[in-house]
Amino acid sequence: MTVNIRAKEASTPAESLDILLLYRTMVTARVTNDLLKTRKTQGRFPFYIGCAGHESMAAVVAALNYDDWMSLYYRDLAAWLQRTGDIYGPLREAYSRTTGPMSAGRNMPSHYSSKRHRILPTFSEVAALAPFAGGVGFSLKWHKRNEIILFTTGDGGVATNDFNALFRQTAVHQLPVLMVIEDNGWAITAPSTIQWGGSLVEWAKGGGVYAEEVDGTDTMATYEASVRLVEHVRSGKGPVLMHLRLGLLDPHSSSTDIRSYRTKEEIEITKATKDPVKNFGHWLVEHGYLQEDDIERIRKEVRAELEHAETEILQEPEPGADRVLKDVLRVPTWQENIPRGTKKQLPMLGAINEALIELAQRDPGFFVYGQDVGSPKGGVFGATAMLVTQCPGRAISSPLNEQVIVGIAAGAGMVDGNARCAEIQFVDYHQSAAQTIRLAARILYQTYGGWTVPLLIRTKSGSGGGGPISSGGAGGGAFGHSNAGEQWFTSVPGMITICPATPFDAKGLLLEAARAQSPVAFLERGRLYRSEPPKDSQGNIIAAMAEYWSVPEGYYTLPIGKARRIRIGNGPTSIAIISWGTMVLESCTAAANSVNRYGGAIEVVDLRTLAPFDEEAVAAAVREANRVIVVTEEDDLTSFGRHLHSWIVQNCFYDLDATPSFISALPAPAAPYNATEESAFYPTAKTIEQKIEELLAE
Ligand SMILES: Cc1ncc(C[n+]2csc(CCOP(=O)(O)OP(=O)(O)O)c2C)c(N)n1
């Protein structure tokens, strides 16, 4: 028997609801849950986290259109089934089969993900998808699409920074997002009363988001409320928070003993009154849609279907060790191109402004999102000044929250597959977005290539403003404004990290970075924004570097992962200096001074890309010079510079005639403010020159 009923609201765009199919989906979720729970107990796989008590989420999804987006959490098996109809997927992931649609057997079960079905990839980090969901909503609104996004989390998830970032994103930009809080009363052993004060609904309304409490143990009430609230969101009236009251019928996960923290009485009452599958079954019988014995018949049919699926799945292949490094990083394949535009002298800031204009003109969906970037000043450094005047609406000022910023750009990039730009004012402040950045970089691996996150993070990094350190004047950036930053980004697997030293490279690399399907950290050194080419101690511009301050107009790209090898002097090289960013200029000055004094040649390798770095160029430079100095602006703690130094020891040992040298800033939190202490903190051309002398004397 198929019965179609429509929601009461005449204007609803939701498809007519087949309530028996909805019931069957909920039963399928419960029976799958029970089967997988048993299999875990039998030791067939290591972990399971279930959905019992949350099956009415199928009714929320039934109120969406098929092209709406979803960001689910681990209790949303019923939502998965309602959207995809795929009963095999959850079993395949539990048994870790390569056929798994969410991660090809790479991730724990219940981490729902499907690009095809517009389900963003669930993280283990509670509510961590929230800022990405805000980015999806931002993109849908920006492109005036008729779709919305459903975001779900538990009552514990409400307390996370990530959820609060989403809330702010949706409230400030009035995004088409339906936030459903699946409140089952518990976050492992913590009752929901410790997650927020007062009323969640009133809290949301006070922050500019319409909110309602809904009884999730009553499936028809959930469906009717969902239809109404989805319509609210879709019609442009703004975001909605649904506080969905549920009961948790099972332990938190297969690793938790429910009796150790919940009373017998509370468990019994929950099971008797808050079981949405049981309640909906009774309702269907009461209203004459089913007979009493249909309930058991349907359960048995579903169980047989699942057991059949399970038998098939057990024949399917498990992952092999050979794929463990697959889909860590996607670096774009560089297409050789010759810059044709007229060249003109430009500082790095001008080159970055031009690159952003090129991106906006070529891609109507490209925008820069960050603090102050939409002001006529073009952000505090003026990097978006040209964008603001020449491409109105493409530089968008954000609230003061780095996680909000990164989430908007990352989620928007996931919608249309092209990188959108997040500007972080000073690299130090990316730390509040660190989890979102790390997870953006993980998605490719976690989903076995199912999803990519094109994302361009531009940020001012390194010591103060002005010119190179040796050219006079302390930066004065001090704490919060002067960190190098590469020690953070290069330690994130799945992340590309770029740090240009010259205006020519900055423009070409920024344009190439926007083609990447892996997130990129683009470190712009404040010292280099307005810097001129480096000079030797007699004031002569170093010829080998001068041409890179001449920047072609128009579009050109440079390869990611390729170093620039700069030879200073003539004849065979006696030392290779490996550096990047500001330290390239310092190294060139030191090398020129040494060559002026002693003759010969020194090679400076400008890495340009730090992750993945150009191993071939580094090895070749060491092989030719047999002496090497690594120069970094980072503190002397665990750092990218130390990693590179260690790589050289491990891979180039037999090409070395002397211990590989290492120059860095000091092992302190950051450069102090006053000029004397600041200068003592950073390496300069002088420090490098002394090291060159020592090495040549060995
Ligand atoms: C950020 C983060 N902190 C801690 C954990 C460990 N953890 C996993 S689930 C969970 C409780 C989540 O509770 P809630 O959001 O209410 O969802 P429920 O499991 O009750 O449905 C915790 C603390 C985690 N996965 N992520």
PDBQT file of the ligand as one rigid body, heavy atoms in Angstrom, charges set to zero:
ROOT
HETATM    1  C1  LIG A 701      35.885  18.356  19.047  1.00  0.00    +0.000 C 
HETATM    2  C2  LIG A 701      35.674  17.029  19.693  1.00  0.00    +0.000 A 
HETATM    3  N1  LIG A 701      35.798  16.906  21.033  1.00  0.00    +0.000 NA
HETATM    4  C3  LIG A 701      35.574  15.698  21.620  1.00  0.00    +0.000 A 
HETATM    5  C4  LIG A 701      35.229  14.615  20.871  1.00  0.00    +0.000 A 
HETATM    6  C5  LIG A 701      34.944  13.252  21.530  1.00  0.00    +0.000 C 
HETATM    7  N2  LIG A 701      33.463  13.032  21.379  1.00  0.00    +0.000 N 
HETATM    8  C6  LIG A 701      32.956  12.266  20.421  1.00  0.00    +0.000 A 
HETATM    9  S1  LIG A 701      31.304  12.295  20.390  1.00  0.00    +0.000 SA
HETATM   10  C7  LIG A 701      31.227  13.320  21.715  1.00  0.00    +0.000 A 
HETATM   11  C8  LIG A 701      29.909  13.764  22.272  1.00  0.00    +0.000 C 
HETATM   12  C9  LIG A 701      29.065  14.493  21.280  1.00  0.00    +0.000 C 
HETATM   13  O1  LIG A 701      27.841  14.775  21.856  1.00  0.00    +0.000 OA
HETATM   14  P1  LIG A 701      26.614  15.346  21.070  1.00  0.00    +0.000 P 
HETATM   15  O2  LIG A 701      27.068  16.434  20.141  1.00  0.00    +0.000 OA
HETATM   16  O3  LIG A 701      25.557  15.708  22.018  1.00  0.00    +0.000 OA
HETATM   17  O4  LIG A 701      26.152  14.163  20.131  1.00  0.00    +0.000 OA
HETATM   18  P2  LIG A 701      25.561  12.729  20.539  1.00  0.00    +0.000 P 
HETATM   19  O5  LIG A 701      26.702  11.770  20.486  1.00  0.00    +0.000 OA
HETATM   20  O6  LIG A 701      24.981  12.839  21.909  1.00  0.00    +0.000 OA
HETATM   21  O7  LIG A 701      24.549  12.438  19.528  1.00  0.00    +0.000 OA
HETATM   22  C10 LIG A 701      32.497  13.638  22.158  1.00  0.00    +0.000 A 
HETATM   23  C11 LIG A 701      32.790  14.516  23.312  1.00  0.00    +0.000 C 
HETATM   24  C12 LIG A 701      35.163  14.778  19.462  1.00  0.00    +0.000 A 
HETATM   25  N3  LIG A 701      34.889  13.758  18.651  1.00  0.00    +0.000 N 
HETATM   26  N4  LIG A 701      35.349  15.988  18.918  1.00  0.00    +0.000 NA
ENDROOT
TORSDOF 0
